[in-house]
Amino acid sequence: MNDLLINKIREIKEEYKKNKHVFIPQAIVIDLIKNLGGEEKDINELINYGDYLAQDPTLSFRHTRTGRYLFDNDIKTISRLEYQPFVLTEEDGFIREDSGAQRHFRAIDDRWQSNSAYQALLKLKMLLIEGNTFTPRRLTNPLSPKLISTVFHLRLIAQPNSLSELSIEGVHKDGVDHTMIVMMNKNNVKDNSGALRVHSPAEKIGTPWQEINHENILYEHNNAQHFDILLIADNELNHSGTPIFTHDNNNQAYQDFIVLLSRYPTIESHPAHQFDSINVHPDLPLTVHLNQP
């Protein structure tokens, strides 16, 4: 990695450590991705991968795919892990009718894995959180040099004259140590809808988007561009999203995100420990070396 890349990442990490959240605009993100091996054609292709998502198992207005990865800071690699059900509980900061339920998502496939821009996003997440330690999640091992990272590629769809909730659970946490939200493609989304908000802990988990106290908003991002990034210390702060609305009411709207959730491995007494395997994926193997293009 060149000095400019190292210095820019160090600068972002320092802001993240200080504020427990940091916004990285599109131009800087794309430059970082290119320096981490992302090719121009792959950057352009990744923007449109929302077209290849599958129906979400819980929400009718959302399409998803997911994958699990191991960030190994000892040997500086990122490896694809085997499939596991996804579980978030109320204790994790997620209050919804399916809290605690096992959710099963379709997998991110070779289309993503062979994309150099997608691999560069994994590297960027690992670099930004390396050495940045906040209050660790309950029943996890913060001394581990390894972090488990679950990646969601999401599309939220709004029909004409209706809304699509970015987070129907309201103000929430993601049950991890670091949440990185990458804005991707969008179409026909009304201006100033689909905003992302970072809240202080004073904002109660589960508060609906229209009832939040604006004094508790630490940061709000509207009218996102593809590859804008918002990174949040998930166990320190809360976050939420406002609904998306259609700009042209004759057509549906959609907004895509890639969300990278990273945390330390759980210990045996954690309710989701049985789903915390670090075995490599048998059918979709991938190993990315952090310091190699």
C-alpha positions in Angstrom: 0.0 0.0 0.0 1.3 3.4 -0.9 1.8 6.2 1.6 -1.2 8.3 0.4 -3.5 5.3 1.0 -2.0 4.6 4.4 -2.3 8.2 5.5 -5.9 8.6 4.3 -6.9 5.4 6.1 -5.1 6.6 9.3 -7.0 9.9 9.1 -10.4 8.2 8.7 -9.6 5.8 11.6 -8.7 8.7 13.9 -12.0 10.4 13.2 -13.8 7.1 13.7 -12.1 6.5 17.1 -12.8 10.1 18.2 -16.5 10.3 17.2 -17.5 6.6 17.1 -18.9 7.2 13.6 -17.4 8.6 10.4 -18.8 9.5 6.9 -16.6 8.9 3.9 -17.7 10.5 0.7 -17.9 8.8 -2.7 -14.8 10.4 -4.3 -12.6 9.3 -1.4 -14.1 5.8 -1.2 -13.6 5.2 -4.9 -10.0 6.3 -4.7 -9.4 4.0 -1.8 -11.1 1.1 -3.6 -8.9 1.6 -6.6 -5.8 1.7 -4.5 -6.9 -1.6 -2.9 -7.1 -3.3 -6.2 -10.6 -2.4 -7.4 -10.8 -2.0 -11.2 -13.0 0.6 -12.9 -15.1 -1.9 -14.7 -15.8 -3.9 -11.5 -16.7 -0.7 -9.6 -19.3 0.1 -12.3 -20.6 -3.5 -12.4 -20.9 -3.7 -8.6 -23.3 -0.7 -8.5 -25.8 -2.8 -10.5 -25.6 -6.0 -8.6 -28.8 -5.1 -6.8 -30.5 -6.5 -9.9 -29.4 -10.0 -8.9 -30.7 -10.1 -5.3 -33.3 -12.5 -4.1 -36.6 -12.0 -2.2 -35.9 -11.4 1.5 -37.2 -14.1 3.8 -39.0 -11.7 6.1 -39.7 -8.4 4.4 -41.8 -8.3 1.2 -40.4 -5.0 0.1 -36.7 -6.0 0.4 -34.3 -8.1 -1.7 -31.2 -9.5 -0.2 -28.1 -11.7 -0.5 -25.5 -12.4 2.2 -22.1 -13.9 2.9 -19.9 -14.5 6.0 -16.2 -13.7 6.2 -13.3 -14.1 8.6 -11.0 -11.1 9.1 -7.8 -12.6 10.5 -5.5 -9.9 11.7 -2.8 -12.4 12.6 -2.2 -13.5 9.0 -3.8 -10.5 7.3 -6.3 -12.4 5.3 -10.1 -12.4 4.6 -11.7 -15.8 4.1 -15.2 -16.8 3.1 -17.0 -18.8 5.9 -19.6 -21.5 5.6 -23.3 -20.6 5.6 -25.0 -20.1 8.9 -28.5 -18.8 9.9 -28.6 -15.2 10.9 -30.0 -14.3 14.4 -30.5 -11.0 16.1 -32.2 -10.6 19.5 -33.6 -7.8 21.6 -30.5 -8.0 23.8 -28.5 -7.2 20.6 -30.5 -4.0 20.2 -32.9 -5.3 17.6 -36.6 -5.1 18.5 -38.8 -6.5 15.8 -41.4 -9.3 15.4 -38.7 -11.7 14.2 -36.2 -10.8 17.0 -34.5 -14.0 18.0 -35.7 -15.9 14.9 -33.3 -17.8 12.6 -33.4 -16.1 9.2 -32.1 -17.7 6.1 -30.8 -15.6 3.2 -29.7 -16.5 -0.3 -25.9 -16.4 -0.7 -23.7 -13.9 -2.3 -22.2 -15.9 -5.2 -19.2 -15.9 -7.6 -20.5 -12.8 -9.3 -19.6 -10.8 -6.1 -16.6 -12.8 -5.1 -14.8 -12.4 -8.4 -15.4 -8.7 -8.4 -12.3 -6.7 -7.5 -14.3 -3.7 -6.1 -16.2 -6.0 -3.8 -13.0 -7.6 -2.5 -11.6 -4.0 -2.1 -14.6 -3.1 0.1 -13.9 -6.1 2.3 -10.2 -4.9 2.6 -11.3 -1.4 3.4 -13.6 -2.5 6.2 -10.9 -4.6 7.7 -8.3 -1.8 7.6 -10.7 0.8 9.0 -11.6 -1.3 12.1 -8.2 -2.8 12.7 -7.0 -1.5 16.1 -10.1 0.6 16.7 -11.5 -1.0 19.8 -14.7 0.2 21.4 -16.9 -1.3 24.2 -17.1 -4.9 23.1 -20.3 -6.8 22.5 -21.6 -9.0 25.4 -20.4 -12.6 25.4 -17.7 -12.1 22.8 -14.0 -12.5 22.9 -12.4 -9.0 22.4 -8.9 -10.4 22.7 -9.3 -12.5 19.6 -7.3 -11.3 16.5 -10.2 -12.6 14.4 -13.5 -10.9 13.6 -16.5 -12.4 11.9 -18.0 -10.2 9.3 -21.5 -10.7 7.7 -22.1 -8.9 4.5 -25.6 -8.0 3.3 -26.4 -6.6 -0.1 -29.9 -5.1 0.2 -32.5 -3.5 -2.1 -35.4 -1.6 -0.5 -38.3 -1.1 -2.9 -41.1 1.5 -2.7 -44.2 1.2 -4.8 -46.0 4.3 -6.2 -47.9 6.3 -3.5 -46.3 4.2 -0.8 -43.2 4.1 1.4 -40.6 1.5 2.0 -39.1 1.5 5.5 -35.3 1.5 5.6 -35.6 0.1 9.1 -39.0 -1.0 10.3 -37.5 -1.8 13.6 -36.9 1.9 14.1 -33.8 3.0 16.1 -31.6 -0.1 16.5 -28.3 -1.8 16.7 -27.0 -4.6 14.5 -25.6 -6.8 17.3 -22.0 -6.2 16.2 -19.0 -4.0 17.0 -18.7 -2.2 13.7 -21.4 -1.5 11.1 -20.3 -0.2 7.7 -23.1 1.0 5.4 -22.1 1.5 1.7 -24.7 3.3 -0.4 -25.1 1.7 -3.8 -27.5 2.1 -6.7 -30.8 3.9 -6.4 -33.6 4.8 -8.8 -36.6 7.1 -8.7 -36.0 7.9 -5.0 -37.5 11.2 -3.8 -35.0 13.7 -2.5 -34.5 13.8 1.2 -36.0 10.4 1.7 -34.1 7.3 2.6 -31.9 9.1 5.1 -29.4 7.4 7.4 -29.2 8.6 11.0 -26.8 8.0 13.8 -28.2 8.5 17.3 -26.7 9.0 20.7 -27.5 6.2 23.3 -30.2 8.6 24.7 -32.4 7.7 21.8 -34.4 4.6 22.9 -34.0 1.4 20.9 -37.2 0.7 18.9 -38.2 4.4 18.6 -40.0 4.9 15.2 -38.3 7.2 12.7 -41.1 9.8 12.9 -40.9 9.9 16.8 -37.2 10.4 17.3 -35.8 13.3 19.3 -33.8 15.4 16.8 -31.5 16.5 19.7 -30.2 12.9 19.8 -29.2 12.8 16.1 -25.4 12.9 15.9 -25.3 12.6 12.1 -27.8 12.4 9.2 -27.0 11.6 5.6 -29.5 12.4 2.8 -29.4 12.0 -0.9 -26.7 9.4 -0.8 -24.4 8.8 -3.8 -23.1 5.3 -4.7 -20.1 4.4 -2.6 -20.7 6.9 0.1 -19.9 5.1 3.3 -21.1 5.5 6.9 -19.1 3.6 9.6 -20.6 3.3 13.1 -19.4 1.8 16.4 -22.5 -0.3 16.7 -22.3 -1.1 20.4 -21.7 2.5 21.3 -24.3 4.4 19.2 -27.7 3.6 17.7 -28.8 4.2 14.1 -31.9 4.2 11.9 -33.2 5.0 8.5 -36.1 7.1 7.2 -38.5 5.6 4.6 -37.9 5.9 0.8 -40.6 7.5 -1.3 -41.0 7.5 -5.1 -40.1 10.7 -7.0 -42.2 9.8 -10.0 -45.4 8.2 -8.7 -45.9 6.3 -12.0 -43.0 3.9 -11.2 -41.5 2.1 -8.3 -38.4 3.3 -6.5 -35.4 1.3 -5.0 -32.3 2.0 -3.0 -29.5 -0.4 -2.6 -26.9 -0.8 0.2 -24.0 -3.1 1.0 -23.9 -3.5 4.8 -20.8 -5.0 6.4 -21.3 -6.2 10.0 -18.2 -7.1 12.0 -17.8 -8.4 15.6 -15.5 -10.6 17.7 -16.3 -14.3 17.9 -18.9 -15.3 20.5 -18.2 -17.4 23.6 -20.2 -20.6 24.3 -22.8 -18.9 26.5 -23.9 -16.5 23.7 -27.3 -17.5 22.3 -26.0 -17.4 18.7 -22.8 -19.3 19.4 -24.0 -22.4 17.6 -24.2 -20.2 14.4 -20.7 -18.7 14.8 -18.7 -21.2 12.8 -15.3 -20.2 11.4 -15.1 -23.1 9.0 -14.4 -22.1 5.4 -17.1 -22.2 2.8 -17.1 -25.6 1.1 -18.6 -24.4 -2.2 -17.6 -20.7 -2.5 -14.1 -20.5 -1.2 -12.3 -17.2 -1.2 -9.1 -15.9 0.4 -8.1 -12.3 0.0 -4.7 -11.1 1.2 -5.0 -7.7 2.8 -1.6 -6.4 1.6 -1.9 -7.7 -2.0 -3.8 -6.2 -4.9 
